[in-house]
Amino acid sequence: MWKTLSKLATTTLQPESVLQQQLRTTYILKRRFPPLLHKNGSHPKRLRNKHFIYDIVKDTSYERQPDIDVILTQFVDGIGKVGERLTMRPQVAYNRLLLPGLAVYASPEMVEKYKEFANVKDDENHSSPTAQRAVNVLSRLTLTVTMNKDNPWTLQPWHLKNCFRRCGFHVPTDTITLPSREIKGPNMDYEGKEFYVTVTINNLEKVNVRCILHHWATDVLERLPHDHDFFKRKNEPIFPEDAPVLASLPSRQLLEEVKA
């Protein structure tokens, strides 16, 4: 009998593992009805029920946390380069930099460690924190270059500047490099065909942008029908020698693949 009871005690009275996690919550309170003072040497007066009514002065769980300083351990697109010290909101720094291992806390030891990297150029140099992001966006862009169907023209950088502006990009004319061969029109053989231009960002990064030529007429009856899915179609290049460069640009989801 005692053996069975000892076995039951060992199986039922085992302590369970309890997760004890510290909560950093602090409340600052004050009494709504302060108790009366007592004389020196006498016993304190007994507190009544109203003396246990408190008002919250400050709740630290809802208090705005101060910004933290971090040091980047590598180049981060849109944020900065290695060795750069940044002041960021705690939640943004934790989720985007500290947890992925892209940054460390700006402690005195880390400041001394990464001080030498602040002035060292990366293997992949960038003119600004957002330059690579601009390269990625422009390389995926399909720019419609609308030219006159009635009057003769020769493609110039300011034509491309206006087309970029219609898409929400401010691109100065001196940063646009046209193809080596001139594009003149109106020429209906070029309608719907592709070419590329090169855009220079901050005199350093260069990106090729895919363009499609479209003729536009002032007379409504002479206008060509607009293709809303032009950027999903596989178009021929105006110049065959540009085909390898156009093929190297980020691929698009073609309309034929969507239908399949």
Secondary structure as UniProt FT lines:
FT   HELIX           2..12
FT   STRAND          27..31
FT   TURN            40..41
FT   HELIX           49..52
FT   STRAND          54..59
FT   HELIX           60..62
FT   STRAND          68..72
FT   TURN            77..79
FT   TURN            82..83
FT   STRAND          85..88
FT   HELIX           90..93
FT   HELIX           94..98
FT   TURN            99..101
FT   STRAND          103..105
FT   HELIX           108..113
FT   TURN            115..119
FT   TURN            129..130
FT   HELIX           131..139
FT   STRAND          142..148
FT   STRAND          153..154
FT   HELIX           157..166
FT   TURN            167..168
FT   HELIX           173..175
FT   STRAND          176..177
FT   STRAND          184..185
FT   HELIX           188..190
FT   TURN            191..192
FT   STRAND          194..201
FT   TURN            202..204
FT   STRAND          205..216
FT   HELIX           220..222
FT   TURN            228..229
FT   HELIX           230..232
FT   HELIX           240..242
FT   HELIX           243..248
FT   HELIX           255..259
//
